[in-house]
Amino acid sequence: AELGALTKFIVKPMPRSGDRRWTKFALSLADEMVINLAQERKTDVLFVGDLFETWRGAEYGEVCPDNDCASTKLLVDKDFEPHTKFISAVLGETTQNLLWRITQVEGFNTTTHAPYVCVLQVGSADVSAGRRPEEVAAGVREVL
């Protein structure tokens, strides 16, 4: 019974409140996904989660401070060539935030042009926020 009480909160889809950068970037990622779908662009690999955002060479959709993730973007581009990829990730995103994007934002809620593979990285921001392992596992389970 205690686990159910703990996880009831964490598995509820929620945007990140009070963080305009997160909301703005999450919605711009959704726009990109909708444009890709409309133009029937095939995505081989979809990266979803928080830490993958630096693979775009950005933080919250803007150039990284001191441009310190530009080399990461170059490596990722080289390593995944010739596969098409889409990185739908927002730095520091919790399982609740990702659930909100998956369930509430257009672009995720479609099976048209589904990627060949989806790489998911989520839960580290939950751990950083002090959530217990059981809570994090419940959030990840809900995402899956």
N, C-alpha and C positions, 0 to 999 in steps of 0.2 A: 504494500500500500504506500509506503514511503517513497519508493521510486516513482510511482505514478504521480504523486504530489510534486516531486521535484521536476519531473520532465514535462509536466503539463505546460509550464511557462516556456521552456526552451524550444519546444517544437511548434510553437505558434508563429506563423509567418509574420515578420515585422520589418518594415523599412528602418533604417538607422535614423532615429529621431534626433533632430537638432543638428544634423551634419549635412549642410547643403552641398558640399563637394561630393559626398557619397550619392545623394539623390540625383544630382545633375549627371554624374558619370554613369550611374546605374541606368538612367533613362536614355543616355546617349548610346550605351551598349545595346539597349533594346532596339533603338532606331537602326543601328548597324545590322542587327540580326534581321529585322524586318526588310531592310533594303536588300540584304543578301538573298533572302527568301523570294522577294519580288523579282529579283534579277536572275533567279534560279541558279545562284552560285552554289556549287557543291562544296561542302566542308568535309575533308577527310578526318580531321582531328579537331575536336572541340575541347578546349581547356576551360574548366570551371573551378573557381575557388579564389581564395584571396591572394596568395603569394604569386600566382601566375601573372598578376598585373604587370609586374616589372618586366616580364617577358615581352610586353608590348613596347617597352622602353619608356614607360610612364608610371606616374603615381596619380591617381584620380584623374586620369586622362591628360595630364600635363607632363611636360618633360621633367624627369627626375631631377631633384636638387643636385647640382654639380654634374648633371648628366651622367650619374654613376651607374645607371642601368642600361645605357646605350650599348655597351659591349655585350650584355646579356641578350638583348634583342638580336644583335648580329649573330651570336652563336645559335640561338633558337632558329632564326631564319635559315641559317646554313644547315643545321642538323635535321630540320624537317623538310627541306627541299627534296623532291618536287611536290610533296604533299601540301594540300591547302589546309590551312588551320584558321581557327577563330578562337581568340582568347577573350572569354567573357569572365573577367575577374576584377574585383575591386579590393584593393588593399585593406586588410583588417576586417573583412566581411565575416560575420558570424553565421552559424547555421540558420539562425532565424532570418537574417538578412537575405541569405541565398534562397531560402524557402519563399520569401516574399517575391524575389525576382522570378523564381521558377513558376509560382502559382498566379501571380498578379500582373506580370508584365508581358505584353505581347512579344512574340519572338521565341520565347522558351516553350510556350504552350502549343506547340505544333509538332507534327511528325513529318511534315513535308521536308524533304531533303535532309533527313536525319544523318548525322555524321557517322562515319564508319566506326569511330571509336570516340569515347568521351573519357577524358582524364579529369578526375575529381580530386581536389585538395581542399578540404574544409575541416574545421574543428580547431585549428591552432589558435585562431583569435578567441575562440570560446575558452580554451585553456588559459590564454593570457589574461582573460577577464576573470579568472578564478573559478570557473565552473568545475564541478566535480566530474571525474571520468564517466560516471553513469549518465550524467546530464549530456555530456558531449557525445557519447555513444548514441543516446536517444535522438539527438539532433541529426547526427550523420545518418542514422537509420531512416529517419523521416525524409531526408534529402534523397536517399536511394529509392 
